[in-house]
Amino acid sequence: MSRLVTIIVATIGTGLMMIFIIGLSHSISTGFAGFTGGLPFMIIAILVICMALYDFWAEAVRKDK
C-alpha cells in the first residue's frame, strides 16, 4: 500500500476505535457504576488510546522505515 493510503486507513481505524472506547467509558461512568466505579476503566481506556496513537504514529506516519 502507498504511504498516503496507509495513513488514511490507519486514521479511520484509530478514530473508530477511539470513538468506541470513549463511548464505552462514558456509558460506564454515567450509568450504574458511577464515576468512581468507572474510573478504573477510564484510566485503562486512556492508556489503550495512548498506545493506539503511538502505534499509529510509529507504523503509518514516521518516515524512517
C-alpha positions as CSV (number, residue, x, y, z in Angstrom):
1,M,0.0,0.0,0.0
2,S,1.2,3.5,-0.6
3,R,2.0,5.7,2.3
4,L,-1.0,8.0,1.8
5,V,-3.4,5.1,1.7
6,T,-1.8,3.7,4.9
7,I,-2.2,7.0,6.7
8,I,-5.9,7.4,5.6
9,V,-6.8,3.8,6.6
10,A,-5.0,4.0,9.9
11,T,-6.6,7.3,10.7
12,I,-10.1,5.9,10.1
13,G,-9.4,2.7,12.1
14,T,-7.8,4.5,15.0
15,G,-10.6,7.1,15.0
16,L,-13.3,4.5,15.1
17,M,-11.6,2.6,17.9
18,M,-11.2,5.8,19.9
19,I,-14.9,6.7,19.5
20,F,-15.9,3.2,20.6
21,I,-13.6,3.2,23.7
22,I,-14.6,6.7,24.7
23,G,-18.3,6.0,24.3
24,L,-18.0,2.8,26.3
25,S,-16.1,4.6,29.1
26,H,-18.7,7.4,29.1
27,S,-21.6,4.9,29.3
28,I,-20.0,3.0,32.2
29,S,-19.2,6.2,34.1
30,T,-22.6,7.8,33.7
31,G,-24.5,4.5,34.2
32,F,-25.0,2.3,37.3
33,A,-21.3,2.2,38.2
34,G,-21.0,6.0,38.6
35,F,-17.8,8.0,38.2
36,T,-15.8,6.2,40.9
37,G,-16.9,2.8,39.7
38,G,-16.0,3.7,36.1
39,L,-12.7,5.4,37.0
40,P,-10.5,2.2,36.7
41,F,-11.9,1.5,33.2
42,M,-11.4,5.2,32.2
43,I,-7.8,5.0,33.2
44,I,-7.3,1.8,31.3
45,A,-9.1,3.3,28.3
46,I,-6.8,6.4,28.3
47,L,-3.8,4.1,28.3
48,V,-5.1,2.0,25.5
49,I,-5.9,5.1,23.4
50,C,-2.4,6.4,24.0
51,M,-0.9,3.1,22.9
52,A,-3.1,3.1,19.8
53,L,-2.0,6.6,18.9
54,Y,1.7,5.7,19.4
55,D,1.3,2.7,17.1
56,F,-0.5,4.8,14.5
57,W,2.4,7.3,14.6
58,A,5.1,4.6,14.6
59,E,3.6,2.4,11.8
60,A,1.9,5.0,9.5
61,V,3.4,8.4,9.9
62,R,7.1,8.0,10.9
63,K,9.3,8.2,7.8
64,D,12.4,6.2,8.9
65,K,11.3,2.8,7.7
